[in-house]
Amino acid sequence: MKTYDIIIAGAGAGGVFMAYELTKAGCSAEILMVDKGAPLEKRLCPIKKGVTPTCIKCRPCHIMNGYGGAGTLSDGKYNITTQFGGDLHKYVGVEKAMELMEYVDDVLCGFGGSEAKLYSTNKELKTQALHYDLHLLEAKVRHLGTDRNVEILGRIYDYIRDTVECRFHTTLESVEQQEDGTFLVTTDRGEQFACRDLVLATGRSGSKWMGSVCDHLGIKQKKNRVDIGVRVELPAEIFAHITDQVYESKFVYQTEKYNDLVRTFCMNPYGEVVAENTNGIVTVNGHSYADPALRTENTNFALLVSNTFTEPFEDSNEYGESIARLSNMLGGGVLLQRFGDLVKGRRSSERRMEKCFTRPTLKATAGDLSLVIPKRQLDDIIEMIYALDKIAPGTANEDTLLYGVEVKFYNMKVEVDEHMETAVKGLYAIGDGSGVTHSLSQASASGVLVARILAEKYGVKPDGTK
């Protein structure tokens, strides 16, 4: 059994930036970072490779797991804001949270991200949206693109590899705290490692495991929400006057019928819709690229309805998973429907899809989303589409495509202090798996925060090397 000073469970955004900051500080600690997914160069989705047209449920999913986490093969969008993307500011303060996110942006620029444009919220657009009860949240957005994002993460890996030992295709199965306060972790290979400080950075795909560890160690968790919706795809020209200015436009709308909140999420101008596998369930997401040669003719974004439950209901993620399973059952994976068919109460068929002017970027099964998504959420989504049509005419066109379902699973929010440390001394929870952050920027910032704390604890190497 080998003993480390620090073990980082998860090589997603939080884990990667933590490893970077510890390396930069010249920390004297012996560090291990583990992830159940593949190293960067082996994260190849069979759909992208052309091996299969639809998701074959790889275990683990290359889109969701591996070095860099779910953010690696995403569109590399870093939102610098406290208005959405998590609650880090509630723990460290708004000023500190913004400072950490700005620092993350500086690091990314230093590794090649400076070529990517930094967008800001447009005041004129915000005013126009308010005329139709649409609220545009403020943020600065650095869009790296999937291609540039992968290159940057590769450079960061080259920077940390001599300081941080990285083990991939390795799943942590259990965590025990020993009598001396150290932690003993056991892997799926039967290996055991001990450490003085353990950082849980498992991301959303590891939320169930994170919850089980917290339950086992008696760490309190707060109920969190699950977001359910669809991914919208339409001709890029419809939203070009918005995306060319702000790129990521985060609109929030309160529906008249139910007073529910619906929001746009993860907008991908000239991008593509992709399938992803979370714990064996296929859902949808979107990516976009920096290279103009890789751009498509469409823009896609999610419309999500937030669902927060009260007692006696306890498992919001299971609720979301059950809806996604139903979609998988009916469509064998992702379902696709024209907006015109949805509002007319008829399923989209292959024949109707052949006449569709909007060409889908993901092969999916034509069907009927009303058989999958609960009526309340579906009514919310339809009302939101008509609201968006007022600022982006054409959004409510017959041939606007809706992919289902898109589900954002959030971990039960782990109870941590301002240092992201749990009630168990030496055990930290960072990133989206903690339930505290919900974005690349905030997840990365939380990793930097804890790295600085542990770098101070362990000090620098005697020779000052980094």
C-alpha positions in Angstrom: 0.0 0.0 0.0 1.4 3.3 -1.0 0.9 6.5 1.0 0.4 10.0 -0.5 0.0 13.3 1.1 -2.9 14.3 -1.2 -5.2 12.2 -3.4 -7.5 13.9 -5.8 -10.5 11.8 -6.8 -11.4 12.9 -10.3 -9.5 14.6 -13.1 -12.2 17.0 -14.2 -12.0 20.8 -14.2 -11.7 21.0 -10.4 -9.1 18.3 -10.2 -7.0 19.5 -13.2 -6.8 23.1 -11.9 -6.0 21.9 -8.4 -3.1 19.8 -9.9 -2.0 22.8 -11.9 -2.0 25.2 -8.9 -0.1 22.7 -6.7 2.5 22.2 -9.4 2.9 26.0 -10.0 3.3 26.5 -6.2 6.2 23.9 -6.1 4.2 22.1 -3.4 6.3 19.5 -1.6 3.4 17.1 -1.2 3.3 13.7 -2.9 0.1 13.8 -5.0 -2.0 11.2 -6.8 -4.9 12.1 -9.1 -7.2 9.2 -10.2 -10.1 9.1 -12.7 -12.2 6.2 -14.0 -12.0 7.5 -17.6 -9.2 7.5 -20.1 -6.2 9.8 -20.6 -6.8 12.7 -23.0 -5.4 11.1 -26.2 -7.7 8.1 -25.7 -10.9 9.9 -25.1 -12.5 9.0 -28.5 -16.2 8.7 -28.7 -17.2 5.9 -31.2 -19.8 8.3 -32.8 -17.1 10.9 -33.5 -14.8 8.2 -34.9 -17.5 7.1 -37.3 -17.7 3.6 -35.8 -21.4 3.9 -35.0 -24.1 6.5 -35.8 -25.7 6.3 -32.3 -24.6 5.9 -28.7 -23.5 2.4 -27.8 -23.2 3.2 -24.0 -19.5 2.9 -23.5 -18.5 2.3 -19.9 -17.3 4.7 -18.9 -18.5 7.3 -21.4 -15.6 9.0 -23.2 -17.7 12.2 -23.4 -18.3 12.3 -19.7 -15.2 10.8 -18.1 -11.4 10.9 -18.3 -8.8 13.6 -18.1 -10.4 17.0 -18.1 -13.8 15.6 -17.2 -17.1 16.3 -19.0 -15.7 19.8 -19.9 -12.9 18.4 -22.1 -15.0 17.5 -25.1 -17.6 20.2 -24.5 -17.4 23.5 -26.3 -14.9 24.9 -23.8 -17.1 27.7 -22.6 -15.9 29.5 -19.4 -18.5 31.8 -17.9 -17.0 34.4 -15.6 -19.9 35.3 -13.4 -21.7 34.7 -10.1 -25.2 35.1 -11.5 -25.2 31.5 -12.7 -23.0 28.4 -12.8 -23.0 27.7 -9.1 -22.8 29.1 -5.6 -19.1 29.4 -4.9 -19.6 33.1 -4.0 -21.8 32.1 -1.1 -18.9 30.4 0.5 -16.0 32.7 -0.4 -17.7 36.0 -1.2 -18.4 37.5 -4.6 -15.1 39.4 -4.8 -13.0 36.3 -4.1 -15.1 34.1 -6.4 -14.6 36.5 -9.3 -10.9 36.8 -8.6 -10.5 33.0 -8.7 -12.5 32.8 -12.0 -10.5 35.6 -13.5 -7.3 33.8 -12.5 -8.6 30.6 -14.2 -9.1 32.6 -17.3 -5.5 34.0 -17.1 -4.2 30.4 -16.8 -6.2 29.3 -19.8 -5.0 32.3 -21.8 -1.4 31.4 -20.8 -1.8 28.0 -22.3 -3.2 29.2 -25.6 -6.7 30.5 -24.8 -5.8 34.2 -25.5 -6.7 33.7 -29.1 -10.3 33.0 -28.1 -12.6 36.0 -27.9 -13.9 37.2 -24.5 -17.6 38.2 -24.9 -19.6 40.4 -22.5 -23.3 40.8 -21.9 -24.9 43.4 -24.2 -26.9 46.0 -22.4 -29.1 46.8 -25.4 -30.0 43.2 -25.8 -30.8 42.9 -22.1 -33.2 45.8 -22.3 -34.9 44.4 -25.4 -35.3 41.0 -23.7 -37.0 42.6 -20.6 -39.7 43.9 -22.9 -40.8 40.3 -23.2 -40.2 39.2 -19.6 -36.9 37.5 -20.6 -34.1 38.2 -18.2 -30.6 38.1 -19.6 -28.0 37.2 -17.0 -24.7 39.0 -17.0 -21.4 37.3 -17.6 -18.1 37.5 -19.4 -17.7 34.4 -21.6 -14.5 32.9 -23.0 -15.3 30.4 -25.7 -12.4 28.2 -26.4 -14.1 25.7 -28.7 -13.8 21.9 -28.3 -10.7 21.7 -30.5 -8.8 24.5 -28.7 -10.0 23.3 -25.3 -8.4 19.8 -25.9 -5.1 21.4 -26.9 -5.0 23.6 -23.8 -5.8 20.7 -21.4 -3.1 18.7 -23.1 -0.6 21.5 -22.4 -1.7 21.6 -18.8 -1.2 17.9 -18.5 2.3 18.2 -19.8 2.9 20.8 -17.1 1.7 18.8 -14.2 2.7 15.2 -15.2 6.1 15.3 -13.4 4.6 16.6 -10.2 1.3 14.8 -10.0 1.0 11.1 -10.5 -2.1 10.4 -12.7 -3.9 7.1 -12.8 -6.6 6.6 -15.4 -9.1 3.7 -15.9 -9.1 3.6 -12.1 -12.4 3.7 -10.1 -12.4 4.5 -6.4 -14.9 2.2 -4.7 -14.6 3.0 -1.0 -13.2 5.5 1.4 -12.4 4.8 5.0 -11.0 7.1 7.7 -8.4 5.4 9.8 -7.8 5.9 13.5 -4.9 8.4 12.9 -7.2 10.6 10.8 -5.7 9.5 7.4 -7.8 8.1 4.6 -7.7 4.7 3.0 -9.1 4.4 -0.5 -9.8 1.2 -2.3 -10.0 0.9 -6.1 -11.9 -1.5 -8.4 -8.6 -3.3 -9.0 -8.2 -4.1 -5.3 -5.4 -1.5 -4.8 -5.3 0.5 -1.7 -3.8 4.0 -1.2 -3.6 6.1 2.0 -3.4 9.9 2.2 -3.5 12.7 4.7 -5.8 14.9 2.6 -8.5 13.6 0.2 -10.2 15.8 -2.3 -13.4 14.6 -3.9 -13.7 16.1 -7.4 -15.8 13.5 -9.1 -18.1 15.8 -11.2 -21.7 15.2 -11.9 -21.1 11.7 -13.2 -19.7 10.8 -9.8 -22.5 12.4 -7.8 -23.9 9.0 -6.6 -20.6 7.8 -5.4 -19.9 11.1 -3.8 -23.2 10.9 -1.9 -22.4 7.3 -0.7 -19.1 8.5 0.6 -20.7 11.3 2.5 -23.4 9.1 3.9 -20.7 6.6 5.1 -18.6 9.2 6.8 -21.6 11.1 8.3 -21.2 14.3 6.2 -24.4 16.3 5.8 -25.9 16.9 2.4 -28.6 19.3 1.3 -31.3 18.4 -1.2 -30.6 19.8 -4.6 -32.5 20.1 -7.8 -32.6 18.4 -11.2 -33.1 20.3 -14.4 -35.2 18.6 -17.2 -35.7 19.8 -20.7 -34.8 19.5 -24.3 -32.0 20.6 -26.6 -33.2 23.0 -29.3 -31.6 23.1 -32.8 -32.3 25.7 -35.4 -30.6 27.5 -38.3 -27.8 29.6 -36.9 -29.1 32.8 -38.6 -32.0 32.9 -36.3 -29.8 33.6 -33.2 -26.8 35.2 -35.0 -27.7 38.7 -34.0 -27.5 37.5 -30.3 -24.6 35.0 -30.4 -22.4 37.2 -32.5 -22.5 39.7 -29.7 -22.7 37.7 -26.4 -22.1 34.1 -27.6 -23.6 32.5 -24.4 -27.0 34.2 -23.9 -28.5 33.0 -20.6 -32.1 33.9 -20.7 -34.4 33.2 -17.7 -38.2 33.3 -18.1 -41.0 32.8 -15.6 -44.0 31.1 -17.3 -47.4 32.6 -17.0 -49.2 29.2 -16.7 -47.2 27.8 -13.8 -44.8 30.5 -12.6 -42.0 28.1 -13.3 -38.5 29.2 -14.2 -37.2 28.1 -17.6 -33.7 29.1 -18.8 -31.5 28.7 -21.8 -28.3 26.8 -21.2 -25.1 25.9 -23.0 -25.6 27.8 -26.3 -23.5 26.5 -29.2 -23.5 28.8 -32.2 -22.7 26.8 -35.4 -22.3 23.7 -33.3 -23.6 20.2 -33.1 -25.8 18.2 -30.8 -24.1 15.2 -29.1 -25.2 12.2 -27.1 -23.7 11.5 -23.7 -23.9 8.5 -21.4 -24.4 9.1 -17.6 -24.6 5.9 -15.6 -25.9 4.0 -18.6 -28.6 6.6 -19.5 -28.2 8.4 -22.8 -29.0 12.1 -22.8 -28.1 15.0 -25.1 -25.8 18.0 -24.9 -24.1 20.4 -27.4 -20.6 21.2 -28.6 -19.1 23.8 -30.9 -15.6 24.4 -32.3 -13.2 27.3 -32.7 -12.1 26.2 -36.2 -14.4 27.7 -38.8 -14.0 24.6 -40.9 -15.6 22.5 -38.2 -18.7 24.7 -37.8 -22.2 23.6 -38.9 -25.1 25.6 -40.2 -27.1 25.3 -37.0 -27.1 26.7 -33.5 -28.2 24.6 -30.5 -29.0 25.3 -26.9 -30.9 23.7 -24.0 -34.2 24.8 -22.5 -34.3 23.6 -18.9 -37.0 23.6 -16.3 -35.7 23.5 -12.7 -37.3 21.1 -10.3 -36.6 21.4 -6.6 -38.5 18.9 -4.4 -39.7 18.9 -0.8 -40.3 16.2 1.7 -41.0 13.4 1.7 -39.4 13.1 -1.8 -35.6 12.7 -1.5 -34.0 11.6 -4.8 -34.3 14.3 -7.4 -31.6 12.6 -9.6 -33.7 9.4 -9.7 -36.6 11.4 -10.9 -34.6 12.9 -13.8 -33.1 9.5 -14.6 -36.5 7.9 -14.8 -37.6 10.4 -17.4 -34.4 9.8 -19.4 -34.9 6.1 -19.2 -38.3 6.4 -20.7 -36.9 8.4 -23.6 -34.3 5.7 -24.1 -37.0 3.0 -23.9 -39.1 4.7 -26.6 -36.3 5.9 -28.9 -33.5 3.4 -28.2 -31.5 6.5 -27.1 -32.3 10.1 -28.0 -35.7 11.2 -29.3 -36.1 13.9 -31.9 -39.3 16.0 -32.7 -40.1 19.0 -34.9 -41.6 21.8 -32.9 -44.5 22.1 -35.3 -45.4 18.4 -34.7 -45.2 18.9 -30.9 -47.6 21.8 -30.8 -50.0 20.0 -33.2 -50.0 16.9 -31.0 -48.5 14.5 -33.4 -45.3 12.5 -33.4 -42.5 13.3 -35.8 -42.0 10.4 -38.3 -39.2 9.6 -40.6 -41.4 10.8 -43.5 -41.9 14.2 -41.8 -38.3 14.5 -40.9 -37.3 14.0 -44.6 -39.3 17.1 -45.4 -37.7 19.1 -42.6 -35.6 22.1 -43.7 -33.5 22.1 -40.5 -31.0 19.3 -40.9 -30.2 17.5 -37.6 -26.6 17.2 -36.5 -27.2 14.2 -34.4 -28.8 11.0 -35.6 -31.8 10.4 -33.3 -35.1 8.5 -33.4 -38.0 10.6 -34.6 -40.8 10.4 -32.0 -43.1 12.2 -29.6 -41.6 14.0 -26.6 -45.1 14.4 -25.0 -44.9 10.7 -24.2 -41.7 11.3 -22.2 -41.6 14.7 -20.7 -44.3 15.5 -18.0 -47.0 17.9 -19.2 -46.0 20.7 -16.9 -42.4 20.9 -18.0 -43.4 20.5 -21.7 -45.9 23.4 -21.4 -43.1 25.5 -19.8 -40.8 24.7 -22.7 -43.4 25.5 -25.4 -44.2 28.9 -23.7 -40.5 29.7 -23.5 -40.0 29.0 -27.2 -42.7 31.4 -28.1 -41.2 34.0 -25.7 -37.8 33.6 -27.4 -39.4 33.9 -30.8 -40.1 37.6 -30.0 -36.4 38.5 -29.7 -35.2 35.9 -32.2 -38.0 35.5 -34.8 -37.9 32.0 -36.2 -37.4 30.2 -33.0 -41.0 28.9 -33.0 -40.7 27.7 -36.7 -42.3 24.4 -37.6 -38.9 22.9 -38.4 -37.2 23.9 -35.1 -35.8 20.6 -33.8 -36.2 19.4 -30.2 -34.0 16.6 -28.9 -35.0 14.8 -25.7 -34.2 14.6 -23.0 -31.6 16.8 -21.6 -31.1 16.3 -17.9 -28.7 18.1 -15.7 -28.0 16.0 -12.6 -26.8 17.8 -9.5 -25.2 16.2 -6.5 -26.8 16.7 -3.2 -25.0 19.8 -2.0 -22.3 18.7 0.3 -21.9 20.7 3.5 -18.5 22.4 3.3 -17.0 25.5 4.9 -15.3 28.5 3.2 -12.3 26.3 2.4 -14.4 23.6 0.8 -13.6 21.3 3.7 -16.2 19.0 5.0 -16.9 18.3 8.7 -14.3 15.4 8.4 -11.0 17.2 8.7 -8.8 16.7 5.7 -11.7 15.7 3.4 -12.6 18.3 0.8 -15.4 18.4 -1.9 -14.9 20.6 -5.0 -16.4 21.0 -8.4 -19.8 20.1 -9.7 -19.8 16.8 -7.8 -20.0 18.8 -4.6 -23.2 20.5 -5.7 -21.6 23.9 -5.0 -20.5 24.6 -8.6 -22.3 24.0 -11.9 -19.9 25.3 -14.4 -16.3 25.0 -15.8 -15.2 28.3 -14.4 -16.5 27.8 -10.9 -15.4 24.2 -10.7 -11.9 25.2 -11.8 -11.9 28.1 -9.3 -12.8 25.7 -6.5 -9.8 23.5 -7.4 -7.5 26.6 -7.3 -8.9 27.6 -3.9 -8.2 24.2 -2.2 -4.8 23.9 -3.9 -3.7 27.2 -2.4 -4.8 26.0 1.1 -2.9 22.7 0.8 0.1 24.2 -0.8 0.5 26.5 2.2 0.0 23.4 4.5 2.7 21.3 2.8 5.1 24.1 1.8 7.4 24.1 -1.3 10.1 21.6 -2.3 13.4 22.2 -0.6 15.1 22.9 -4.0 12.3 25.2 -5.0 11.6 23.2 -8.2 8.1 23.3 -9.7 
